[in-house]
C-alpha cells in the first residue's frame, strides 16, 4: 500500500510508471457490486426487514423501467444529461433486479437500453458530463449482465462505449491542453473521472491499453477535487451539489476497489472521512437543504446512499443510521441495497451546531426548533452567487427566511461570471435577492471573500463573519454576527460597516411569508390552506433594534424568462449613512420582546 501511495503522490505521469491494472479481477461482474457482496446481502435479507423493503423498492422500479419508452437522443439546451441519467437509473434498477432474481427479462431490459444508447450518434461530448454519466451507465450494464449477453451484443456495446465514451475521454485527458475539468476542484472533476473509470474498468481485460490510460489519468486528476473536502468535509458548492460530487467520488473509488483491490489511497483523506456530516447538518428541521449556490429552490434532503458507503469505509455508524431512517420513509435506490448497512446499537447523535471550515466556510446553528445556516467563503466559487454573509432561518418547522436558489442554466450568459457579467443580472444570482446588506444599489464584488472570525456554541451560540472587499471604495470593514440568545427562537442579527463615504444602504431578507410592517416591527405570517382559501398565522416577529430605521416590504417577483418568484416577499430596511459607522441590528423571535441592549460585535 505504501508503494501505491507513493504512486499517487508522484502524480502518475504515465502508464509506464506502474501497471495501474495490477490485481485486475478477471471475472465479471466486478464493478461496485461483486458476487461475494451480493451473497452477503442475500444472507442478510431474512433478518433485516429494512433491507427486504429496499430490495422490493428496487424490484418495483425495475418492473416500471421495463415498460418505459425507448431513450432518444434529444438535447435540452446544450445538454443530453437527462437522457444519460435516465439510462443510468434504468440500468442500475434493471441490472440489480437481474442479479437478485436471475430473471432474464431484467437483463433483456438492460440490453435494450444499452443497444439504444450505443446506436446514438454520440453522447454529447461537448458537455462532457453527459458522456461521463452515459459511460458509467453502459459500463455497469455491460459488467453486471455480461453473462446474459451473447458475444455479438457484447461487441456492439463495447464498441459504442469505446467510440462514444472512452476515446472522447482519452482525447480530453491527453490533449496538449487537457480538458478544464481535469484540473477542476469541483463536481465536474468527480463526475467525469468517476464515469470514465466505470466505463474503462468494465472492459479493462478486453481493452487494457485504454483502461490503463484512463485509470492513470483519473487517479492523477481526482486529488484536486478531493482536496475540496478538506479539512472537515464541507463542499464549496453547498449541500445539494455535495450529493452529486460525492456520489461520483464514491462510484469511482468503489469501482477501483472492487475491480483492482484498492483505490490508490485516494480515500485516505480526513476531509472525505468527515464529508458525510455536511449534508446532514446542512439540512434544516424542515428537511430542506441550506440553499447555497445553484441549489434547487426549496431542495429537500433526498436519497444519499453514499452515506452507507462512507459509514462502512470510515466506521461512522451514525451516518448509516441517518440513511436507514431515510429508507424507512422513502423509496430506496439500488445503491441503498448495494451499500446497505445493518442497524447499529447506540449510534451517537450528530452535533448539529457546527462550523465547517474549507473553501466556503459555513456555520450551522441549532437550538430547540430554531436552525440557522450562515455562510462565508468567496463569490468566485463554482456555482456561487454574490451572497457573502447570507443566512437562512427556520423556526417551529417553517423556513421563514430563505434563499431562492438557482435559475435556468440555459438563460443567456448564465455562466458569464466576470465582474459585471451577465450572470449577475439575473435576480436570483446577484446580491439583491439574498439576505445581505448592499450599498448604492450595487452587487457584492465578484472577487470578495469572507471568513468566520468567531464561532462559539453553548448558552449563547454565536458566529461572526468578516467580509473583505464586497464594496471596494465604499467600506473599510464589514462584519455580520448572528447570536442565539439563550431562549429558543430568539436570534439576534447584527451588521456593522465602517463606510468610507456616504452611501445608500439596503438590508433585506427573502421570505415566502406575508409581511405586516409597523415601523420597526414586522410580523411574518405563514400561509396555510384552509378549505380552498388562504389565511395566515403569526409565528415570527422581527424587531429593528437600530434607532431611526424602519421596515418596508417589497416584492421579489420577476418577469420571464427569469423564474417568477410568485408570492415571494422581501423585508427591507433602506437608508443613507456615512462616512463612518453603520450598525443594523434585528431581533427575530416568536413574539415581541421589550427593550434589550444590543452589544457591538467587539463585545460578543
Secondary structure, DSSP 8 states (H G I E B T S, - for coil): -HHHHHHHHTT---GGGS-TTTT---SS--SSS-HHHHHHHHHHGGG-HHHHHHHHHHHHHHHHHHTS-------BTTB-HHHHHHHHHHHHHHHHHHHHH--HHHHHHHHHHHHHHHTSS---TTSHHHHHHHHHHHHHHHHHTGGGS-HHHHHHHHHHHIIIIIHHHHHHHHSSS--GGGG-SSHHHHHHHHHHHHHHHHTTTTSHHHHHHHHHHHHHHHHHHHGGGTTTS--TTHHHHHHHHHHHHHHHHHHHHHHHS--TTTT--HHHHHTHHHHHHTB-TTSBB---SS--TT-B----THHHHHHHHHT-HHHHHHHHHHHHHS---HHHHHT-----TT------SEEE-SSS-EEEEEETTEEEEEE-EETTSTT--S-TT-EEEEETTEEEE-------TTSTTTT--STT-GGGGSTTTSGGGSSSEEETT----TT-EEEEEEEE-STT-EEEEEEESTTTTTEEEEEEEEEE-SSTT-EEEEEEEEESS-EEEEEEEEESSEEEEETTEEEEEEEEEETTEEEEEEEEEEEE-STT--EEEEE----TTS---TT-EEEEEEEEE-SEEEEEEEEEESS---------GGG-
